[in-house]
Amino acid sequence: MGFTESLRTCFSKYAKFDGRASRPEFWYFVLFCFGYMFIGGFLLGVIGTSDATIDVAILVLLIPILVPSIAVSARRLHDINQSGWMQCIFIPGFMADEFLRTGYVLYLVTLGLWAFWFSQAGKKGKNRFGAQPKK
């Protein structure tokens, strides 16, 4: 599965949380989201938005990719035979730095664990979430 096919798949399954997603489908979508937010942030910096409007602008940028990001993450977890709700276990790690003031250490550890977990090979053949996705 290539980059454009991955994007087509993720956006055609915009809010589809059942089924499975291959590693390329997931990681190409993550790459797209990173590039999308980077370019959006760059453009916001170029036009010189104020601090008051930057939060609203970022929220507007997130709206089109939030639901498909959660959906493809759930499908990716299904591919490694985990519940899609398992992506919620990372929320405490992402939020802990705000309360513990650890200088993003817990955030980076959580991000590393997240990347490791989503990089695992999917279960071969059929599992409880459906047939193996196309590569």
Salt bridges, closest charged atoms under 4 A:
GLU5 OE2 - LYS134 NZ 3.84
GLU25 OE2 - ARG75 NH2 2.99
ASP79 OD1 - ARG20 NH2 2.75
ASP79 OD2 - ARG76 NH1 2.51
GLU98 OE2 - ARG101 NH1 3.83
